[in-house]
Amino acid sequence: MRERAAAATRAAILDTAGALFAEHGYARVTIRRIAEEAEVAQGTVYAAIGSKAALVAALTERAASDAGIGEVLAAVESATTGDEVVRLVVHSIHDMVRHHRHTMTALFDAATVDEGVAVLLDRIRRLERERFALVTGRLERLGALRPGVTAGDAVRVLEYFVTPPSWFRLLEIGWDWDGARVFLTDAVCSAPLLRCD
């Protein structure tokens, strides 16, 4: 019972911190404000998670361990065409970015002012590249890469088109989530490096 209450308190603190960081910016949000909005004592925030940087790290860890990531990588390995792979990847990233947008916004913002968070962001980007390498390895095995294009080239295409900054930029200029998903799927499939069926 106590463990469940502690987990609920931790989740409430993280949800509150993510929303406040995304709305007001990392530098402008205090632990005190997070505690007030989460309806806990400041000491509880420190005891449950720690500093603001620790809050961003915990938010990021929660997003990075989303079960959907493993599921889509398994689905990619079962896919039989490059088009299917691209659609699976773009659709899953759409869902991840949409669901974890507060965390991602907080991570990018905090990385500009906190060296520890900047190091965390570099680790997240390396993890993204590793996961994209699994995807492009599958594209390569399916013969879905254009002649002369390496899996490394294809990783860079995916990084350019479907990492969170691309989604946020499309939303910023007026696209809705579904429109952005369709646009980015088509953009990856029509990129000069990939051959989709």
C-alpha positions as CSV (number, residue, x, y, z in Angstrom):
1,M,0.0,0.0,0.0
2,R,2.8,2.4,1.0
3,E,4.8,1.6,-2.2
4,R,1.7,2.2,-4.3
5,A,1.2,5.6,-2.7
6,A,4.9,6.5,-3.2
7,A,4.6,5.5,-6.8
8,A,1.5,7.6,-7.3
9,T,3.2,10.6,-5.6
10,R,6.2,10.2,-7.8
11,A,4.1,10.0,-11.0
12,A,2.1,13.1,-9.9
13,I,5.4,15.0,-9.3
14,L,6.7,14.0,-12.7
15,D,3.5,14.8,-14.5
16,T,3.3,18.2,-12.9
17,A,7.0,19.0,-13.5
18,G,6.7,18.0,-17.2
19,A,3.7,20.1,-17.8
20,L,5.2,23.2,-16.0
21,F,8.6,22.8,-17.8
22,A,6.8,22.6,-21.1
23,E,4.5,25.6,-20.5
24,H,6.9,28.0,-18.7
25,G,10.4,26.8,-19.5
26,Y,12.9,24.9,-17.4
27,A,14.7,27.9,-16.0
28,R,11.5,29.6,-14.9
29,V,10.0,26.7,-12.9
30,T,11.1,26.2,-9.3
31,I,10.9,23.1,-7.1
32,R,8.6,25.0,-4.9
33,R,6.1,25.6,-7.7
34,I,6.3,22.0,-8.8
35,A,5.5,21.0,-5.1
36,E,2.6,23.4,-4.9
37,E,1.1,22.3,-8.1
38,A,1.5,18.6,-7.3
39,E,0.1,19.3,-3.8
40,V,3.2,17.9,-1.9
41,A,5.9,19.4,0.3
42,Q,9.1,20.6,-1.3
43,G,11.0,18.0,0.7
44,T,8.8,15.3,-0.9
45,V,10.0,16.4,-4.4
46,Y,13.6,16.2,-3.3
47,A,13.1,12.9,-1.5
48,A,11.1,11.2,-4.3
49,I,13.2,12.4,-7.2
50,G,15.7,15.2,-6.5
51,S,16.7,18.4,-8.3
52,K,15.2,19.9,-11.4
53,A,17.8,18.2,-13.5
54,A,16.9,14.9,-11.8
55,L,13.3,15.5,-12.6
56,V,14.1,15.9,-16.3
57,A,16.2,12.8,-16.2
58,A,13.4,10.8,-14.5
59,L,10.9,12.1,-17.1
60,T,13.2,11.1,-19.9
61,E,13.8,7.7,-18.4
62,R,10.1,7.1,-18.2
63,A,9.6,8.1,-21.8
64,A,12.6,6.1,-23.1
65,S,11.3,2.9,-21.4
66,D,7.9,3.1,-23.1
67,A,6.9,-0.4,-24.0
68,G,5.8,0.7,-27.4
69,I,9.4,1.1,-28.5
70,G,10.2,-2.6,-28.1
71,E,6.9,-3.5,-29.8
72,V,7.6,-1.4,-32.9
73,L,11.2,-2.7,-33.2
74,A,9.8,-6.3,-33.1
75,A,7.2,-5.3,-35.7
76,V,9.9,-3.8,-37.9
77,E,11.7,-7.1,-37.9
78,S,8.6,-8.9,-39.1
79,A,7.8,-6.3,-41.8
80,T,8.1,-7.5,-45.4
81,T,8.5,-4.2,-47.3
82,G,10.3,-0.9,-46.9
83,D,7.0,0.9,-47.0
84,E,5.7,-1.1,-44.1
85,V,8.8,-0.4,-42.1
86,V,8.6,3.4,-42.7
87,R,4.9,3.5,-41.8
88,L,5.5,1.5,-38.6
89,V,8.4,3.8,-37.5
90,V,6.7,7.1,-38.4
91,H,3.4,6.0,-36.8
92,S,5.1,4.8,-33.6
93,I,7.3,8.0,-33.3
94,H,4.1,10.1,-33.9
95,D,2.5,8.3,-30.9
96,M,5.6,8.6,-28.7
97,V,6.2,12.3,-29.4
98,R,2.5,13.1,-28.9
99,H,2.4,11.2,-25.7
100,H,5.7,12.4,-24.3
101,R,5.8,15.9,-25.8
102,H,6.0,17.6,-22.4
103,T,9.0,15.5,-21.5
104,M,10.7,16.2,-24.8
105,T,10.1,19.9,-24.6
106,A,11.5,20.0,-21.1
107,L,14.6,17.9,-22.1
108,F,15.4,20.2,-25.1
109,D,14.9,23.4,-23.1
110,A,16.8,22.2,-20.0
111,A,19.7,21.1,-22.1
112,T,20.3,24.7,-23.1
113,V,20.9,25.8,-19.5
114,D,22.0,22.7,-17.6
115,E,25.2,20.8,-18.6
116,G,24.1,17.6,-17.0
117,V,20.9,17.6,-19.0
118,A,22.8,18.4,-22.1
119,V,24.9,15.2,-21.5
120,L,21.6,13.3,-21.0
121,L,20.3,14.7,-24.3
122,D,23.4,13.5,-26.1
123,R,22.9,10.0,-24.7
124,I,19.2,10.1,-25.8
125,R,20.3,11.1,-29.3
126,R,22.9,8.2,-29.4
127,L,20.1,5.8,-28.3
128,E,17.8,7.2,-31.1
129,R,20.6,6.5,-33.7
130,E,21.1,3.0,-32.4
131,R,17.4,2.3,-32.8
132,F,17.3,3.9,-36.2
133,A,20.3,1.7,-37.1
134,L,18.1,-1.4,-36.3
135,V,15.4,0.0,-38.6
136,T,17.7,0.8,-41.4
137,G,19.4,-2.6,-41.1
138,R,16.0,-4.1,-41.7
139,L,15.5,-1.8,-44.7
140,E,18.8,-2.9,-46.1
141,R,18.0,-6.6,-45.7
142,L,14.7,-6.0,-47.4
143,G,16.4,-4.3,-50.3
144,A,14.5,-1.0,-49.6
145,L,17.5,1.3,-49.8
146,R,18.3,2.9,-53.1
147,P,21.5,1.6,-54.8
148,G,24.6,3.1,-53.3
149,V,22.9,4.2,-50.1
150,T,24.3,2.9,-46.9
151,A,22.4,2.1,-43.7
152,G,24.2,5.1,-42.1
153,D,22.8,7.4,-44.8
154,A,19.3,6.1,-44.1
155,V,19.8,6.7,-40.3
156,R,20.5,10.3,-41.1
157,V,17.4,10.5,-43.2
158,L,15.3,9.2,-40.4
159,E,17.0,11.5,-37.9
160,Y,16.3,14.5,-40.1
161,F,12.6,13.7,-40.8
162,V,11.2,12.0,-37.7
163,T,13.0,13.0,-34.5
164,P,11.0,15.2,-32.1
165,P,12.3,18.6,-33.4
166,S,10.8,17.8,-36.9
167,W,7.4,17.1,-35.3
168,F,7.5,20.2,-33.1
169,R,8.4,22.4,-36.1
170,L,5.5,21.1,-38.2
171,L,3.1,21.7,-35.3
172,E,4.6,25.2,-34.8
173,I,3.9,26.2,-38.4
174,G,0.3,25.0,-38.3
175,W,0.1,21.2,-39.0
176,D,-2.0,19.0,-36.8
177,W,-0.7,15.7,-35.5
178,D,-2.3,13.5,-38.1
179,G,-1.4,15.8,-40.9
180,A,2.2,15.8,-39.7
181,R,2.2,12.0,-39.6
182,V,1.0,11.7,-43.2
183,F,3.5,14.4,-44.4
184,L,6.5,12.8,-42.7
185,T,5.6,9.3,-43.9
186,D,5.4,10.6,-47.4
187,A,8.6,12.7,-47.0
188,V,10.6,9.7,-45.8
189,C,9.3,7.5,-48.6
190,S,10.1,10.1,-51.2
191,A,13.5,11.0,-49.9
192,P,16.2,10.3,-52.4
193,L,17.9,7.8,-50.2
194,L,15.0,5.3,-49.5
195,R,13.0,3.2,-51.9
196,C,9.6,2.5,-50.5
197,D,7.1,0.1,-52.2
